[in-house]
């Protein structure tokens, strides 16, 4: 299995950080076995488990992110987890506010700050293979 985050390269650094944090939390909360167990160091201090897979952060345009998201969503890839962070979520004051706005918005009307895709390595590479690391 492989995971990548694809982030709008035009976002300011603060929104990039926020977008990747939201996507990472959502991925970890929805994917069993992705977070390793707690680990003690030599001083017996316990460190909370972190992700046990690498997560490359790739850059793209907002248009390409939307195209990838909507294509994957409409193709019903049961073997891929797609997590998005869209402008409605970013501008919402609460989760309830976000849910209410999202319930009244069509898929094609959403704009994405970033997406996270997790699935079979071959398929994820096919989708993201030509993208560069976000710098």
C-alpha positions, 0 to 999 in steps of 0.5 A: 500500500502507498499514500501520497498527499497532493497539495495546491502549490499556490497555497501560502505556507500556513494553509499548506501546513493546515491542509496536510495536518487535516489530511494526516489526522483524517487518514490516521483516524480512518485507516487501521494499522497505519499508526505504530504503537507507543515506543519507550526510549532508553529513559523509559519516556513513552513516545506516542506512535507515529505513521509507519509508512512514508507520506510524500507531499506532492505539488499540483494545481488546484485544477489537477487536484479537482480532476484527480479527486472527481475522477477517482470518486466517480470511478468508485475505486473501492481499493483507494481511500480518498480524503479531501480538504476543500475550501468549504472546510477551510472556511467553516467555523465548526464541523456542524457548519461544514456539514451543513454547507457540504450537504448543500454543495455538488461535488463539481462545485467544490474546490480542493486545497489538497487530497490524500490518496491511499491504496495499492502502490501501482495505482497510486504511482499511476495517479501521482507518478509525474508529480514533484515533491512540494517545495 
